Amino acid sequence: MKLITLKTALESKPQASDFTMIDAPTPACPDGGVLARVVHLSLDPYVGSRLRGKHMGEAAPEPGRDPIPGAIVGEVLESRADGIRKGDWVQSMEGGWQEIVALPAGHFRKLNPDQAPLASHAGVLGMPGLTAWAGMTQLAKVGDGDTVLVDAAAGPVGGTVGQIARIKGAKRVVGIAGGAEKCNIVTDTYGFDACIDYKQENWQDALKDALPEGLSVFFENVSAEMAMIALANAQIYARGVLCGLAAAYHNPTAATHSLNMGTIIGKRAQMLGLVVYDFYPKWDDYVNEASDWINSGQLKFVEDRVEGLENAPDLFERLMNGKNRGKAVVTVSAE
């Protein structure tokens, strides 16, 4: 069995040359678990921090031995789990950059392959989509008349946030992204009303113009500084979902991420911290709802997909540098 591991321990932002493919023994099927053939592998920004042991207290993988962590969609080769048979499909956050994975009991979900495209469970129906759904429906509770601002809006989380906000009744959805190509995805594919290119001069003036009545909800993916820009354009009693700090994922030292308490108090704003792990018990509820949106054309997604496990490092480097276009997915083997 092939897997991809680190060559050495990392101290900075990962690049393709940091990885190597090795041969490893095929794992045994665990009691109560399954052995699965990896078909689709999700590449996600947080893994860059995880590789340095700086994500939610999780240890970094051991170089030369451990596979790079990653969510997977796979076909069951062997099962010792109740209700799961060979040939069934599963999704797991406990997979990795490898051809075959052993998944313990409680660390996988059975999928219905007829419900939606299987690869979508690595993206819009996977953790990025669940994150967006949790932020909009469980925390901010977006509804009729809301005006929503989303940064990193061309990404799989941000793009889904805006579409779910619209589905739930938002009257205006505005995104922030870097570059014309990404802004075109935000407006032309995801259907936002406007996208502000932060790489352009006077972009904050353009943002103000795009929010003439102010925002009632914002979804923060990037930084405390961006959250303060959102608050400067907020209505009284706005709700802010604080989800990610993408701008700091590769900082060598911890940052303070300061927010201006005076502004928050003056706006009477609610700041809602989002850790998607809290919503894993509701994952099937989300998939059931979002599958209907996908099949009806209300929820769209863009994939930046490569074929072959050996191509994961190059795609991951693009992701780390913000050069991906849509959800980064590696198809490891054929469905």
C-alpha positions in Angstrom: 0.0 0.0 0.0 1.2 3.5 -0.8 1.0 6.5 1.5 2.4 10.0 1.6 4.2 11.2 4.7 6.5 14.1 5.7 10.2 13.9 4.9 11.1 15.8 8.1 9.3 17.8 10.8 7.9 21.1 9.5 8.5 24.6 10.9 7.0 26.7 8.2 4.3 26.6 5.5 4.2 23.2 3.7 5.3 22.9 0.1 5.2 19.9 -2.3 8.9 19.0 -1.7 8.2 18.4 2.0 6.3 15.1 1.2 7.4 11.7 0.0 5.5 8.6 -1.0 6.4 5.3 0.7 5.3 1.7 0.8 3.5 0.6 4.0 1.8 -2.6 5.2 -2.0 -2.7 4.5 -3.7 -2.1 7.9 -6.0 -4.7 9.5 -9.7 -4.1 9.9 -10.3 -3.0 13.5 -12.9 -4.5 15.8 -16.2 -2.6 15.2 -14.6 -0.7 12.3 -14.0 -1.0 8.6 -11.2 -1.2 6.1 -11.8 1.1 3.1 -10.3 1.8 -0.2 -9.7 5.6 -0.5 -11.5 7.0 -3.5 -11.7 10.8 -2.8 -9.4 12.7 -0.5 -10.1 16.1 0.8 -7.3 18.7 1.1 -8.1 21.4 3.6 -6.3 24.6 4.8 -6.2 23.6 8.5 -4.0 20.6 7.7 -1.2 23.1 7.1 -1.3 23.9 10.8 -1.9 20.3 11.8 1.3 19.3 10.2 3.2 21.5 12.7 1.1 20.4 15.7 -0.7 23.7 15.8 -4.3 22.8 15.3 -6.7 22.2 18.2 -4.0 20.4 20.2 -3.7 17.6 17.7 -0.2 16.1 17.3 1.7 16.4 14.1 2.2 13.2 12.1 5.6 11.5 12.5 7.8 12.0 9.5 8.7 8.9 7.5 5.9 6.9 9.0 2.5 8.5 9.5 0.2 9.4 6.6 -0.8 13.1 6.2 -4.2 13.4 7.8 -7.2 14.1 5.6 -10.9 13.5 5.2 -11.8 10.7 2.8 -14.6 9.1 0.9 -14.1 5.4 0.5 -15.5 2.0 -0.5 -15.6 -0.6 2.2 -13.3 -3.6 1.6 -13.9 -5.4 4.9 -16.3 -4.7 7.7 -16.4 -5.7 11.4 -19.1 -3.0 12.0 -22.8 -3.6 12.5 -24.8 -2.4 9.5 -21.9 -2.0 7.2 -21.0 -4.4 4.4 -18.3 -4.8 1.8 -19.1 -2.5 -1.1 -20.8 0.2 1.1 -19.5 3.8 1.0 -18.3 5.7 4.0 -16.9 9.2 4.8 -14.4 9.8 7.6 -12.4 12.7 9.0 -9.9 10.2 10.3 -8.5 9.1 6.9 -5.2 10.1 5.3 -3.1 10.4 2.2 -3.0 6.7 1.6 -4.6 4.0 -0.6 -6.3 2.0 2.1 -7.4 3.2 5.5 -8.5 1.4 8.7 -11.4 3.3 10.4 -12.2 2.5 14.0 -15.8 2.3 15.3 -17.4 5.8 15.6 -15.0 7.4 13.2 -17.0 7.0 9.9 -20.4 7.7 8.5 -22.2 5.5 6.0 -23.1 7.3 2.8 -26.0 6.8 0.3 -24.2 6.9 -3.1 -27.5 7.8 -4.8 -28.1 10.9 -2.7 -25.5 13.1 -4.3 -22.1 12.8 -6.2 -19.7 10.8 -4.0 -16.9 13.4 -4.4 -19.3 16.1 -2.9 -18.8 14.4 0.5 -15.2 15.6 0.4 -16.4 19.1 -0.1 -19.8 20.7 -0.1 -21.4 17.8 1.8 -18.2 17.2 3.9 -16.7 19.3 6.6 -16.6 22.6 4.6 -20.3 22.4 3.9 -21.1 21.4 7.5 -19.1 24.4 8.7 -21.1 26.7 6.5 -24.5 25.2 7.4 -23.7 25.3 11.2 -22.6 29.0 11.0 -25.7 30.1 9.0 -28.5 27.9 10.4 -27.4 26.9 13.9 -25.5 30.0 15.1 -26.4 33.1 13.1 -29.8 31.7 12.3 -30.0 33.7 9.0 -33.5 34.4 7.8 -35.7 36.7 5.8 -34.2 40.2 5.3 -30.7 39.5 6.4 -27.7 41.1 4.7 -24.7 38.7 4.8 -21.0 39.4 4.3 -18.5 36.5 3.8 -14.8 36.7 3.3 -12.7 34.0 1.6 -15.9 33.8 -0.4 -14.5 31.8 -3.3 -13.5 28.9 -1.0 -15.6 25.9 -0.3 -16.7 27.2 3.1 -17.3 30.8 2.1 -19.1 29.9 -1.1 -21.4 27.6 0.7 -22.1 30.1 3.4 -23.4 32.6 1.0 -25.6 30.2 -0.9 -27.1 28.8 2.3 -27.8 32.3 3.5 -29.6 33.0 0.3 -31.6 29.8 0.5 -32.6 30.7 4.1 -33.9 34.1 3.0 -31.1 36.6 3.0 -32.0 39.6 0.8 -28.4 40.5 0.0 -25.1 38.5 0.1 -21.7 40.1 -0.5 -18.4 38.3 -0.7 -14.7 39.3 -0.4 -12.1 37.4 -2.4 -8.7 38.0 -3.9 -8.5 38.6 -7.7 -10.9 38.8 -10.6 -11.0 35.1 -11.3 -12.1 34.2 -7.7 -14.6 37.1 -7.6 -16.1 35.7 -10.8 -16.6 32.4 -9.1 -18.3 34.1 -6.2 -20.8 36.0 -8.4 -21.2 33.9 -11.5 -21.3 30.4 -9.9 -22.2 30.9 -6.3 -24.7 33.7 -7.1 -23.6 36.4 -4.6 -24.9 39.9 -5.3 -21.4 41.4 -5.3 -17.8 40.4 -4.7 -15.2 42.8 -3.5 -11.6 42.2 -4.6 -9.4 43.0 -1.6 -6.3 43.2 -3.9 -7.7 46.4 -5.5 -7.1 49.9 -4.3 -9.8 51.5 -2.2 -11.5 48.1 -1.8 -12.9 49.1 1.6 -14.7 52.0 -0.1 -16.2 49.5 -2.6 -17.2 47.3 0.3 -19.1 50.1 2.0 -20.8 50.9 -1.3 -21.9 47.2 -1.7 -23.5 47.3 1.8 -25.6 50.5 1.7 -27.8 49.4 4.6 -25.0 47.7 6.4 -24.7 44.0 7.2 -26.7 42.1 9.7 -24.5 38.9 9.6 -20.9 38.3 8.8 -18.9 35.1 8.5 -15.2 35.5 9.4 -12.7 33.1 7.9 -9.5 35.2 7.7 -8.5 37.4 10.6 -9.4 39.7 13.5 -8.6 42.6 11.2 -11.1 41.5 8.7 -13.7 41.0 11.4 -13.2 44.6 12.5 -13.7 45.8 8.9 -17.0 43.8 8.8 -18.1 45.4 12.1 -17.4 48.8 10.7 -20.0 48.1 8.1 -22.5 46.4 10.5 -25.9 47.3 11.6 -26.9 47.5 15.2 -27.3 44.0 16.7 -25.3 42.3 14.0 -24.2 38.7 14.4 -20.7 37.6 13.6 -19.7 34.0 13.1 -16.0 33.6 13.9 -14.8 30.5 12.1 -11.2 30.7 10.9 -7.9 32.6 11.0 -6.5 31.7 7.6 -4.2 34.7 7.6 -2.4 33.3 10.6 -2.3 29.6 9.8 1.4 29.7 8.9 2.7 32.3 11.4 5.8 31.0 13.2 4.5 32.4 16.6 1.0 32.8 18.1 -0.8 36.0 17.3 -3.2 37.9 19.7 -6.1 38.4 17.1 -7.4 41.4 19.0 -10.9 42.7 18.5 -12.0 46.2 19.5 -14.4 45.7 22.4 -15.7 49.3 22.1 -16.8 48.7 18.6 -18.5 45.4 19.5 -20.3 47.0 22.5 -21.3 50.1 20.4 -22.8 47.9 17.7 -24.5 45.6 20.3 -23.0 42.8 18.2 -23.0 39.1 19.0 -19.8 37.3 18.4 -20.4 33.5 17.8 -17.4 31.2 17.9 -17.7 28.2 15.5 -15.8 24.9 15.9 -17.3 22.4 13.4 -16.6 19.4 15.6 -19.5 20.5 17.8 -21.9 19.8 14.9 -20.7 16.4 13.9 -23.8 14.8 15.5 -26.0 16.8 13.0 -24.0 15.9 9.9 -26.6 13.6 8.5 -29.3 16.3 9.0 -27.2 18.7 7.0 -26.5 16.1 4.2 -30.2 15.3 3.9 -31.1 19.0 3.6 -28.2 20.0 1.3 -28.5 17.0 -1.0 -31.9 18.3 -2.0 -30.4 21.8 -2.7 -27.7 20.3 -4.9 -30.2 18.2 -6.9 -32.5 21.2 -7.4 -29.6 23.4 -8.5 -29.8 25.8 -5.5 -26.4 24.8 -4.1 -23.5 24.8 -6.5 -19.8 23.9 -5.9 -16.5 24.2 -7.7 -13.8 21.6 -7.5 -10.1 21.8 -8.1 -9.5 18.1 -8.6 -6.5 16.0 -9.5 -6.2 12.3 -10.3 -3.7 10.1 -8.4 -2.4 10.2 -4.9 1.0 11.2 -6.2 -0.4 14.5 -7.2 -1.7 15.5 -3.7 1.5 17.4 -2.7 1.4 19.7 -5.7 -2.3 20.5 -5.2 -1.7 21.0 -1.5 1.0 23.5 -2.2 -1.4 25.4 -4.4 -4.0 25.4 -1.6 -1.4 26.6 0.9 -0.7 29.6 -1.3 -4.3 30.4 -2.1 -3.9 29.4 -5.8 -6.6 26.7 -5.8 -9.9 27.4 -7.6 -12.6 25.7 -5.6 -12.5 22.7 -3.3 -9.2 20.8 -3.4 -10.0 17.1 -4.0 -7.7 14.2 -5.0 -9.3 11.3 -6.7 -7.1 8.4 -5.4 -8.9 5.6 -7.2 -11.9 5.1 -9.5 -15.3 4.9 -8.1 
